[in-house]
Amino acid sequence: MRSILSLTIALATLFTIKASGNEPAQVVTNNTSREAYAQAINPLSAEERQQFLQGRSLVRQSWIISPAMDNDIAGLGPLYNRNACIACHAKNGRGFAPDGPEESMRAMLVRLSLPGKTHTGAPVPHPAYGDQLQEFGAPGIEAEGRAHLHYEETEVTLNGGETVRLRKPTLKFSGLAYGPLPGNIQTSARIAPAIYGMGLLEAIADDTLLALQAQPKPGSIKGRVNRVWSIEQQQQVIGRFGWKANVATVREQTASALAGDMGLSSHLFPHGNCAERQAACRQAPVSGTPEIPATQLAQMELYQLALAVPSPRHQDDPRVQRGALLFRQAQCAACHLPEIRTSEFPRLAALGNQTIAPYTDLLLHDMGPELADRRPDFSAIGSEWRTPPLWGIGLAKQVEPNAGFLHDGRARTILEAILWHGGEAQESRTMVQKMSPQDRQWLLDFIESL
């Protein structure tokens, strides 16, 4: 147990970090409405503001199938999951899992791969289905099939007698149009992550992440970077985006989602998402080569880079302050770091040299067998996941009432998400289970204040 003095120092440091986000950066927002995740940082030039607005329009755009009268918004498919970015990232927030096998996936997708790695270290796509199941097809193109989530529920009893029901998902498939999936297929259901604050995360230097990797950590906690292939740079780099930190930059993440989720080609992904054996898909008409010009991709990138992060709330509330100390005592802050410094960032200078409070280290951590998808992704093994940022998480349900937590949305509440922690985080989970009901509520009050 820490001394009162050390806890007081830790508390002062924690809230000093958050306060610094308001000066001189102006990269946070006090908006707490359903539009909280859609606010721009303040220091944008007139040109950047225009790019931001154009990017916002494209992110909100509903794309249509080619050929079409309006070629500017054509190019959807011929295989796709959704027809707009915000169909999964509603108001830039997180997605959610269906409540049962009869519901559509809506705000999530299913990754597919075969054992092994490609020459770049990436997962091996299935020759008939690619690396992602597509639920919809253009006229004359068969959709790949449907994924269904079935749940097995267990009950966990906490100190004080409270019980929490946890649901573990199992994937099943139907209507597979291109043949059965093999027994060794590797699958991973993923909800759409929130997209605000990504510019600040990209502005963190690689050297900072490597230093965090080398830094001693308490207990069994380790943490390491994922080494991924950058299509744009044509070399191995450090990953920081995606549930397994399997993408290097916002630009590549955006281009990958446009291709994978909507079949929209760009100079980074010139062939959309047609798998090797899908002849009809490959022969379908296109609206342009590529369908997303580089200027539009840059506008969508700038929009996401420039999205502000919600300011923490209720910081003077004694319950929140007590929860902050419990957060540190339970070693949550060892991975969900409350302080990181960004470096120079020429793409959007306002994001550089800021002290931020993202509550992530952007590193991979082994979360144990219960959360494992058993699907490696570059150097990440199946049980490893990137620490998700916690900033703004308290507004998740305000922005999207159905918002889920963890990579597959199995957790309906923050407490459920904590109770799924295993592996390196097992000790933290146990400490939360053993807390008094009052302390546990204060911990949740703190997390929801972020």
C-alpha positions as CSV (number, residue, x, y, z in Angstrom):
1,M,0.0,0.0,0.0
2,R,1.4,3.4,-0.9
3,S,1.9,6.0,1.7
4,I,-0.5,9.0,1.9
5,L,2.4,11.3,0.8
6,S,3.2,9.2,-2.3
7,L,-0.4,8.9,-3.3
8,T,-0.9,12.7,-2.9
9,I,2.1,13.3,-5.2
10,A,0.8,10.8,-7.7
11,L,-2.6,12.5,-7.7
12,A,-1.1,15.9,-8.2
13,T,0.9,14.6,-11.1
14,L,-2.1,13.0,-12.7
15,F,-4.2,16.1,-12.7
16,T,-1.4,18.4,-13.7
17,I,-0.9,16.4,-16.8
18,K,-4.6,16.7,-17.8
19,A,-4.6,20.4,-17.1
20,S,-1.7,21.0,-19.4
21,G,-3.8,19.7,-22.3
22,N,-5.7,23.0,-22.2
23,E,-2.7,25.2,-22.5
24,P,-1.4,26.2,-24.9
25,A,-2.5,23.3,-27.2
26,Q,-6.2,23.8,-27.6
27,V,-6.4,20.2,-28.8
28,V,-9.2,19.3,-26.4
29,T,-12.8,20.1,-26.4
30,N,-15.3,20.7,-23.6
31,N,-18.2,19.5,-25.8
32,T,-20.1,16.7,-24.0
33,S,-23.0,16.3,-26.4
34,R,-23.4,13.5,-29.0
35,E,-21.0,15.6,-31.1
36,A,-18.2,15.4,-28.6
37,Y,-16.0,13.3,-30.8
38,A,-16.5,15.5,-33.9
39,Q,-14.9,18.7,-32.8
40,A,-11.8,20.2,-34.5
41,I,-8.7,21.3,-32.7
42,N,-8.5,25.1,-32.5
43,P,-5.2,26.0,-34.1
44,L,-6.1,25.2,-37.7
45,S,-5.1,27.5,-40.6
46,A,-7.8,28.6,-43.1
47,E,-6.5,25.9,-45.6
48,E,-6.4,23.2,-42.9
49,R,-10.0,24.2,-41.8
50,Q,-11.2,23.8,-45.4
51,Q,-9.5,20.4,-45.7
52,F,-11.1,19.4,-42.3
53,L,-14.5,20.3,-43.6
54,Q,-14.0,18.5,-46.9
55,G,-12.7,15.4,-45.1
56,R,-15.7,15.4,-42.8
57,S,-18.0,15.4,-45.8
58,L,-16.2,12.4,-47.2
59,V,-16.2,10.5,-43.9
60,R,-19.9,11.1,-43.7
61,Q,-20.5,10.3,-47.4
62,S,-22.7,7.4,-48.4
63,W,-21.0,5.9,-51.5
64,I,-22.9,4.2,-54.3
65,I,-22.2,1.3,-56.6
66,S,-20.6,1.8,-60.1
67,P,-21.7,2.6,-62.8
68,A,-23.6,5.6,-61.6
69,M,-24.8,9.0,-62.8
70,D,-22.8,10.7,-60.1
71,N,-19.3,9.4,-60.5
72,D,-17.9,11.6,-57.6
73,I,-19.6,9.3,-55.0
74,A,-19.4,6.1,-57.0
75,G,-17.1,3.1,-56.4
76,L,-18.8,1.2,-53.6
77,G,-18.1,-2.5,-53.8
78,P,-18.4,-4.7,-55.7
79,L,-18.1,-6.4,-52.3
80,Y,-18.5,-4.4,-49.2
81,N,-19.6,-4.4,-45.5
82,R,-21.0,-0.8,-45.2
83,N,-21.5,2.1,-47.5
84,A,-20.1,4.9,-45.3
85,C,-17.4,5.4,-42.7
86,I,-19.9,6.6,-40.1
87,A,-22.0,3.5,-40.6
88,C,-19.5,1.8,-38.3
89,H,-17.9,4.8,-36.6
90,A,-21.2,6.6,-35.7
91,K,-20.4,10.2,-34.9
92,N,-16.7,9.1,-34.8
93,G,-17.3,6.8,-31.9
94,R,-16.8,3.1,-31.3
95,G,-18.9,0.3,-32.7
96,F,-20.7,-2.5,-30.9
97,A,-21.4,-6.2,-31.3
98,P,-24.8,-7.7,-32.1
99,D,-26.7,-9.1,-29.1
100,G,-27.3,-12.4,-30.8
101,P,-26.9,-14.6,-34.0
102,E,-29.9,-13.1,-35.8
103,E,-28.6,-9.5,-35.6
104,S,-26.5,-8.0,-38.4
105,M,-22.9,-7.2,-37.6
106,R,-23.6,-3.5,-38.4
107,A,-20.6,-1.8,-36.6
108,M,-18.1,-4.6,-36.7
109,L,-16.3,-6.9,-39.1
110,V,-14.6,-10.3,-39.2
111,R,-10.9,-10.7,-40.2
112,L,-9.9,-13.9,-41.9
113,S,-6.5,-15.5,-42.6
114,L,-4.7,-18.8,-43.0
115,P,-1.7,-19.9,-40.9
116,G,1.6,-18.4,-41.8
117,K,2.7,-15.0,-43.0
118,T,3.2,-13.3,-46.3
119,H,6.6,-11.9,-47.4
120,T,5.8,-8.7,-45.6
121,G,4.9,-10.5,-42.4
122,A,1.2,-9.8,-42.8
123,P,-1.5,-12.5,-42.2
124,V,-2.1,-14.8,-45.2
125,P,-5.5,-14.0,-46.9
126,H,-7.9,-16.7,-47.9
127,P,-7.7,-17.1,-51.7
128,A,-11.5,-17.0,-52.1
129,Y,-12.5,-14.7,-49.2
130,G,-9.5,-12.4,-48.8
131,D,-8.7,-11.1,-45.3
132,Q,-12.2,-9.8,-44.4
133,L,-15.7,-11.3,-44.8
134,Q,-17.9,-9.1,-47.0
135,E,-21.6,-9.2,-46.2
136,F,-22.9,-7.4,-49.3
137,G,-22.4,-7.5,-53.0
138,A,-23.2,-5.3,-56.0
139,P,-25.9,-6.6,-58.5
140,G,-24.5,-9.7,-60.1
141,I,-21.8,-10.2,-57.4
142,E,-22.5,-12.7,-54.7
143,A,-21.9,-11.5,-51.2
144,E,-19.3,-13.6,-49.4
145,G,-21.6,-14.7,-46.6
146,R,-22.8,-13.8,-43.1
147,A,-21.1,-14.0,-39.7
148,H,-23.1,-14.7,-36.6
149,L,-22.2,-14.2,-32.9
150,H,-23.3,-16.7,-30.4
151,Y,-22.7,-16.0,-26.7
152,E,-21.9,-18.2,-23.7
153,E,-22.5,-16.4,-20.4
154,T,-20.7,-16.8,-17.1
155,E,-21.3,-15.0,-13.8
156,V,-18.5,-13.4,-11.7
157,T,-19.0,-12.5,-8.1
158,L,-17.2,-9.5,-6.7
159,N,-16.2,-8.5,-3.2
160,G,-19.3,-7.3,-1.5
161,G,-21.6,-9.8,-3.3
162,E,-22.2,-7.9,-6.6
163,T,-22.5,-10.3,-9.6
164,V,-21.6,-9.4,-13.2
165,R,-22.6,-11.5,-16.2
166,L,-19.9,-11.8,-18.8
167,R,-20.6,-13.0,-22.4
168,K,-18.0,-14.8,-24.5
169,P,-18.7,-14.7,-28.2
170,T,-18.3,-17.6,-30.7
171,L,-18.3,-17.0,-34.5
172,K,-20.4,-19.0,-36.9
173,F,-20.9,-18.5,-40.6
174,S,-23.7,-19.0,-43.1
175,G,-24.4,-18.5,-46.8
176,L,-20.7,-18.8,-47.8
177,A,-20.8,-18.2,-51.5
178,Y,-17.3,-19.1,-52.5
179,G,-17.0,-22.5,-50.8
180,P,-16.5,-23.7,-47.2
181,L,-13.9,-22.2,-44.9
182,P,-11.1,-24.7,-44.0
183,G,-10.7,-26.0,-40.5
184,N,-7.5,-24.1,-39.9
185,I,-9.1,-20.7,-40.8
186,Q,-8.1,-17.9,-38.4
187,T,-10.9,-15.5,-37.5
188,S,-11.2,-12.3,-35.4
189,A,-14.4,-10.3,-34.8
190,R,-13.6,-6.6,-34.4
191,I,-15.8,-3.6,-33.6
192,A,-15.0,-0.3,-35.1
193,P,-12.7,1.8,-32.8
194,A,-13.3,5.5,-32.1
195,I,-11.4,7.8,-34.5
196,Y,-10.8,11.0,-32.5
197,G,-7.4,11.9,-31.1
198,M,-5.6,9.8,-33.7
199,G,-3.5,12.7,-34.8
200,L,-2.0,13.2,-31.4
201,L,-1.2,9.5,-31.2
202,E,0.5,9.6,-34.6
203,A,2.6,12.6,-33.4
204,I,4.2,10.4,-30.7
205,A,7.8,9.6,-31.8
206,D,8.9,6.1,-32.5
207,D,11.7,6.6,-30.0
208,T,9.2,7.4,-27.3
209,L,7.4,4.1,-27.9
210,L,10.7,2.2,-27.9
211,A,11.6,3.8,-24.6
212,L,8.2,2.8,-23.2
213,Q,8.9,-0.8,-24.4
214,A,12.3,-0.8,-22.5
215,Q,10.9,0.8,-19.4
216,P,10.7,-1.4,-16.3
217,K,7.1,-2.3,-15.4
218,P,5.4,-3.7,-12.2
219,G,4.6,-7.3,-11.8
220,S,4.1,-9.4,-14.9
221,I,3.4,-6.4,-17.2
222,K,5.7,-6.2,-20.2
223,G,4.5,-4.5,-23.4
224,R,6.2,-4.3,-26.8
225,V,5.7,-2.5,-30.2
226,N,4.3,-4.3,-33.2
227,R,6.5,-4.3,-36.3
228,V,4.3,-3.9,-39.4
229,W,4.7,-3.4,-43.1
230,S,4.1,0.1,-44.4
231,I,2.6,0.0,-47.9
232,E,3.5,3.7,-48.3
233,Q,7.1,3.4,-47.0
234,Q,7.7,-0.1,-48.3
235,Q,9.5,-1.2,-45.2
236,Q,8.9,-2.5,-41.7
237,V,7.9,0.2,-39.2
238,I,6.3,0.5,-35.8
239,G,2.5,0.0,-35.7
240,R,0.2,2.1,-33.5
241,F,-3.3,1.9,-34.9
242,G,-5.8,-0.9,-35.0
243,W,-6.7,-3.3,-32.2
244,K,-3.3,-5.0,-32.6
245,A,-1.3,-1.9,-33.5
246,N,-1.1,-3.5,-37.0
247,V,-1.2,-0.2,-39.0
248,A,1.4,2.6,-38.9
249,T,-0.4,5.8,-39.9
250,V,-3.8,7.4,-40.1
251,R,-3.4,7.6,-43.9
252,E,-2.8,3.9,-44.3
253,Q,-5.5,3.0,-41.8
254,T,-8.0,5.2,-43.7
255,A,-7.0,3.7,-47.1
256,S,-7.1,0.2,-45.7
257,A,-10.6,0.7,-44.3
258,L,-11.9,2.3,-47.6
259,A,-10.7,-0.8,-49.5
260,G,-11.5,-3.5,-47.0
261,D,-14.9,-2.2,-45.7
262,M,-16.2,-0.5,-48.9
263,G,-14.2,-1.8,-51.8
264,L,-13.0,1.8,-52.7
265,S,-9.5,1.7,-54.3
266,S,-6.8,4.3,-53.7
267,H,-3.2,4.7,-54.7
268,L,-2.2,2.7,-51.6
269,F,-4.8,-0.1,-52.3
270,P,-5.3,0.0,-56.0
271,H,-7.2,-3.3,-56.3
272,G,-10.0,-2.8,-53.7
273,N,-10.9,-5.9,-51.8
274,C,-11.5,-8.6,-54.5
275,A,-9.9,-11.9,-53.4
276,E,-7.6,-13.9,-55.7
277,R,-10.3,-16.3,-56.9
278,Q,-13.2,-13.8,-57.2
279,A,-13.3,-13.4,-61.0
280,A,-16.6,-11.6,-61.2
281,C,-15.5,-9.1,-58.5
282,R,-12.3,-8.3,-60.4
283,Q,-14.2,-7.8,-63.6
284,A,-16.9,-5.5,-62.2
285,P,-17.0,-1.8,-63.4
286,V,-15.1,0.8,-61.5
287,S,-15.7,4.6,-61.3
288,G,-12.1,5.6,-61.6
289,T,-8.5,4.4,-61.2
290,P,-8.2,4.9,-58.3
291,E,-11.7,5.5,-57.0
292,I,-10.5,7.7,-54.1
293,P,-8.0,10.3,-55.5
294,A,-5.0,11.2,-53.4
295,T,-6.5,14.6,-52.6
296,Q,-9.6,13.1,-51.1
297,L,-7.5,10.6,-49.1
298,A,-5.5,13.5,-47.8
299,Q,-8.6,15.3,-46.8
300,M,-10.0,12.3,-44.9
301,E,-6.6,11.9,-43.2
302,L,-6.5,15.6,-42.1
303,Y,-10.0,15.3,-40.7
304,Q,-9.1,12.5,-38.4
305,L,-5.7,14.0,-37.5
306,A,-7.4,17.2,-36.4
307,L,-10.2,15.8,-34.3
308,A,-10.0,17.1,-30.8
309,V,-10.1,14.9,-27.6
310,P,-12.8,15.5,-25.0
311,S,-11.5,17.1,-21.8
312,P,-11.7,15.1,-18.6
313,R,-14.7,16.1,-16.4
314,H,-15.5,16.3,-12.7
315,Q,-11.8,16.6,-11.7
316,D,-12.6,18.4,-8.5
317,D,-15.0,15.6,-7.3
318,P,-13.4,13.8,-4.3
319,R,-14.9,10.5,-5.6
320,V,-13.1,11.0,-9.0
321,Q,-9.9,11.9,-7.2
322,R,-10.1,8.8,-5.0
323,G,-10.7,6.7,-8.1
324,A,-7.6,8.2,-9.8
325,L,-5.5,6.9,-6.9
326,L,-7.2,3.5,-7.0
327,F,-6.5,3.4,-10.8
328,R,-2.7,3.7,-10.0
329,Q,-2.8,1.3,-7.1
330,A,-4.4,-1.4,-9.3
331,Q,-1.5,-0.8,-11.8
332,C,-3.9,0.3,-14.5
333,A,-1.7,3.3,-15.2
334,A,1.3,0.9,-16.1
335,C,-0.3,0.4,-19.5
336,H,-3.0,3.1,-19.7
337,L,-0.4,5.8,-19.3
338,P,-1.7,9.2,-18.2
339,E,1.2,11.2,-19.7
340,I,3.0,11.0,-23.1
341,R,4.8,13.8,-25.0
342,T,4.3,14.3,-28.7
343,S,7.2,15.3,-31.0
344,E,7.5,17.6,-34.0
345,F,4.7,16.7,-36.4
346,P,5.0,18.5,-39.8
347,R,1.8,17.1,-41.2
348,L,-0.2,19.1,-38.6
349,A,2.2,21.3,-36.6
350,A,-0.4,22.1,-33.9
351,L,-0.2,18.5,-32.6
352,G,3.6,18.6,-32.0
353,N,5.3,19.1,-28.7
354,Q,2.2,18.5,-26.6
355,T,1.9,16.8,-23.2
356,I,-1.1,14.6,-23.6
357,A,-3.1,12.2,-21.5
358,P,-4.3,9.4,-23.8
359,Y,-4.2,6.6,-21.2
360,T,-2.4,4.3,-23.5
361,D,1.2,3.2,-24.2
362,L,0.3,2.0,-27.8
363,L,2.1,-1.2,-26.9
364,L,1.0,-4.8,-27.3
365,H,0.2,-6.7,-24.1
366,D,-0.6,-10.3,-23.6
367,M,-4.2,-10.3,-22.3
368,G,-4.4,-14.0,-21.7
369,P,-6.3,-16.9,-23.3
370,E,-9.8,-15.6,-22.6
371,L,-9.4,-12.6,-24.9
372,A,-7.2,-14.4,-27.5
373,D,-8.5,-14.6,-31.1
374,R,-5.6,-16.9,-32.0
375,R,-5.0,-14.9,-35.2
376,P,-1.4,-13.5,-35.4
377,D,-1.0,-10.1,-37.0
378,F,2.5,-9.2,-38.0
379,S,4.5,-9.7,-34.8
380,A,1.5,-9.7,-32.6
381,I,0.3,-13.1,-31.4
382,G,-3.3,-14.0,-30.9
383,S,-3.5,-13.1,-27.2
384,E,-1.7,-9.7,-27.7
385,W,-3.7,-6.5,-28.0
386,R,-2.7,-2.8,-28.2
387,T,-3.6,-0.8,-25.1
388,P,-6.7,1.1,-26.1
389,P,-6.7,4.8,-25.3
390,L,-9.1,5.7,-22.5
391,W,-9.4,9.4,-23.1
392,G,-13.0,10.3,-23.9
393,I,-14.3,6.9,-22.9
394,G,-16.8,8.3,-20.4
395,L,-18.7,9.8,-23.3
396,A,-18.9,6.6,-25.3
397,K,-22.5,5.8,-24.4
398,Q,-23.5,9.5,-24.9
399,V,-22.2,9.4,-28.4
400,E,-23.4,5.9,-29.3
401,P,-25.8,4.3,-26.7
402,N,-24.9,0.8,-27.9
403,A,-21.2,1.4,-27.8
404,G,-19.2,-1.8,-26.8
405,F,-15.8,-2.3,-25.2
406,L,-12.9,-4.5,-26.0
407,H,-11.9,-5.6,-29.5
408,D,-15.1,-7.6,-30.2
409,G,-17.6,-5.6,-28.2
410,R,-18.3,-8.5,-25.8
411,A,-18.1,-6.0,-22.9
412,R,-21.2,-3.9,-22.5
413,T,-19.8,-1.8,-19.7
414,I,-16.4,-0.7,-18.5
415,L,-16.6,-3.0,-15.5
416,E,-17.2,-6.0,-17.8
417,A,-14.2,-5.0,-19.9
418,I,-12.0,-4.9,-16.7
419,L,-13.2,-8.3,-15.7
420,W,-12.1,-9.8,-19.0
421,H,-8.5,-8.7,-18.4
422,G,-6.1,-11.6,-18.0
423,G,-2.5,-12.4,-18.8
424,E,-0.3,-9.4,-18.0
425,A,-3.4,-7.6,-16.5
426,Q,-4.6,-10.5,-14.3
427,E,-3.2,-8.9,-11.1
428,S,-5.0,-5.7,-11.9
429,R,-8.3,-7.5,-12.6
430,T,-7.9,-9.4,-9.3
431,M,-7.3,-6.2,-7.3
432,V,-10.5,-4.6,-8.8
433,Q,-12.5,-7.7,-7.9
434,K,-11.3,-7.5,-4.3
435,M,-12.0,-3.8,-3.9
436,S,-14.8,-2.8,-1.7
437,P,-18.0,-1.9,-3.6
438,Q,-17.4,1.8,-2.8
439,D,-13.8,1.8,-4.0
440,R,-14.8,-0.1,-7.2
441,Q,-17.4,2.5,-7.9
442,W,-14.9,5.4,-7.4
443,L,-12.5,3.7,-9.8
444,L,-15.3,3.5,-12.4
445,D,-16.2,7.1,-11.6
446,F,-12.7,8.1,-12.5
447,I,-12.5,6.1,-15.7
448,E,-15.9,7.6,-16.8
449,S,-14.6,11.1,-16.1
450,L,-11.9,10.8,-18.8
